[in-house]
Every structure is written in structure tokens, then in C-alpha cells.
Amino acid sequence: MKNKRVTLQAKRIFSEEFKRQCVKEYESGQQTVQELGSLYGIKVQTIYRWIYRYSTYNKKKLRIVEMDESSTKKVKELQQRIKELERAVGQKQMQLDFFETMMEVAKDQLGLDIKKNFSTQASKSSGKGADDGTA
């Protein structure tokens, strides 16, 4: 007679707070059920049970259909948006560098300190030895 080995699997117990956090991540759209399962090493059925128990709007007998494409599509759209924003920031930085260079040129060649005198009108002379009544 062969002896069968019996292996005991450790039963993990999760706190109610952790379960609610998982449900909140799912409901906010941060993670899908499959992503939560692989992230925390939990069976998908267990996560669905938590959703039915702790969710505010997902109740039992309500079919939840998740599209794998939707989360992938959303990530790609967000990455594209990040690239667009980075490009816009780069263009604005180039404009800022250009304007700062122009202010330096105006200061060196024309004697105008635009940074300090932006609200006053530029004089017709270069500003060197101007006869404005002050000594």
C-alpha cells in the first residue's frame, strides 16, 4: 500500500481593511481584477467575492465584463498624453531660454534692463549718460 503525502497549504487571512482597499482600487479603475490577483497572489474568484461584499455599486448577480483592451488602451492613451505634455513643456522651456537670451542681449547692447523696467517705456537713448535730471 502506497502512502500518500498530504501537504498542508497555508491559509492566508486578509484583513477587512485590505479587502476594502483592493475593492477601492478596482472601483477607481487603477487595477483590473486580474491585475489585482497577480499583484497580490490572490485568486480572481476571491477578489470577486470581496467586490460583491464590499463594493458600493457592484452587487451579486450583476455581471461585470472587463475588456483587456480597455486597460491597455487607457495606458497607451495616457502615455501618449504624457509625451504631448512633455513636448509642450520642452517648447515652453525653449521659449523661456530665448526670451532670457533676448533680455541679456538688450541689456548688453542697448543698456536696457528689461527684467527691472518692464513697466516703464524704453528711452530713445541707450540709457548710458541719459539726461534725466538725476545725478
C-alpha atoms as one frame of an Amber mdcrd trajectory, in Angstrom:
protein
   0.000   0.000   0.000   1.383   3.373  -1.045   1.435   6.190   1.399   0.033
   9.382   0.016   1.730  12.504   1.080  -0.574  15.103   2.372   0.647  18.626
   2.024  -0.989  21.317   4.007  -1.351  24.618   2.292  -1.070  27.668   4.475
  -4.338  29.531   4.586  -3.925  33.233   4.242  -6.294  35.531   6.037  -6.704
  39.092   4.821  -7.892  41.967   6.939 -11.149  43.690   6.110  -9.213  46.891
   5.509  -7.029  45.159   2.884 -10.116  43.709   1.190 -11.779  47.120   1.051
  -8.554  48.642  -0.327  -8.494  46.065  -3.141 -12.140  46.785  -3.959 -11.433
  50.528  -3.911  -8.508  50.062  -6.334 -10.781  48.076  -8.628 -13.656  50.567
  -8.476 -11.386  53.555  -9.124 -10.078  51.880 -12.257  -6.483  51.711 -11.059
  -6.355  47.917 -11.390  -8.400  45.184 -13.030  -9.427  42.071 -11.145  -6.770
  40.073 -12.993  -4.102  42.653 -12.180  -5.062  42.635  -8.508  -4.942  38.858
  -8.474  -1.481  38.664  -9.962  -0.215  41.613  -7.917  -1.229  40.184  -4.547
  -1.260  36.482  -5.467  -4.984  36.114  -4.836  -7.457  34.055  -6.838  -9.773
  36.040  -9.070 -12.819  34.369  -7.514 -11.754  35.634  -4.094 -11.460  39.190
  -5.375 -14.898  38.971  -6.998 -16.288  37.752  -3.667 -14.779  40.807  -1.987
 -16.262  43.066  -4.664 -19.733  41.617  -4.083 -19.326  42.015  -0.342 -17.658
  45.441  -0.036 -18.494  47.308  -3.229 -20.924  50.177  -3.134 -22.330  49.602
  -6.596 -21.245  46.109  -7.737 -23.670  43.651  -6.202 -24.173  39.950  -6.683
 -25.884  38.728  -9.846 -24.556  41.738 -11.677 -22.287  40.665 -14.496 -19.048
  42.584 -14.728 -17.407  42.462 -18.116 -13.858  43.711 -18.330 -12.107  44.247
 -21.575  -8.395  43.583 -21.516  -8.063  46.012 -24.374  -9.673  48.820 -22.397
  -6.993  48.951 -19.699  -4.228  48.552 -22.273  -5.814  51.219 -24.445  -6.154
  53.565 -21.471  -2.473  53.108 -20.570  -1.414  53.825 -24.169  -3.604  56.936
 -24.279  -2.128  58.188 -21.013   1.408  57.539 -22.259   0.616  59.460 -25.446
  -0.771  62.335 -23.366   2.417  62.368 -21.281   4.517  62.605 -24.454   2.399
  65.514 -25.706   2.719  67.348 -22.394   6.475  66.742 -22.260   6.773  68.127
 -25.797   4.759  71.216 -24.801   6.913  71.755 -21.711  10.040  71.445 -23.874
   8.731  74.066 -26.297   7.870  76.427 -23.451  11.347  75.930 -21.977  12.901
  76.796 -25.333  10.776  79.961 -25.499  11.816  80.883 -21.966  15.506  80.384
 -22.816  15.038  82.514 -25.963  13.386  85.355 -24.049  16.068  85.286 -21.351
  18.757  85.443 -24.038  16.965  88.370 -25.695  16.817  90.205 -22.356  20.561
  89.648 -21.891  21.254  90.957 -25.412  19.054  94.002 -24.731  20.942  94.638
 -21.521  24.407  94.229 -23.073  23.862  96.005 -26.401  21.149  98.544 -25.614
  21.736  99.088 -21.926  18.129  98.221 -21.093  17.416  96.107 -18.069  14.086
  94.675 -19.138  13.747  92.484 -16.073  13.613  95.508 -13.790  11.987  98.061
 -16.092   9.271  96.054 -17.767   6.553  98.570 -16.829   8.369 101.718 -17.982
   8.800 102.873 -21.538  12.200 102.496 -23.133  14.080 105.767 -23.625  15.227
 106.874 -27.062  18.853 106.882 -25.968  20.715 103.769 -24.972  20.380 104.731
 -21.342  24.083 105.491 -20.919  24.565 109.071 -19.797  20.883 109.882 -20.154
  19.964 113.372 -19.085  17.002 112.658 -16.876  17.795 115.121 -14.107  19.244
 112.611 -11.646  22.856 112.532 -10.672
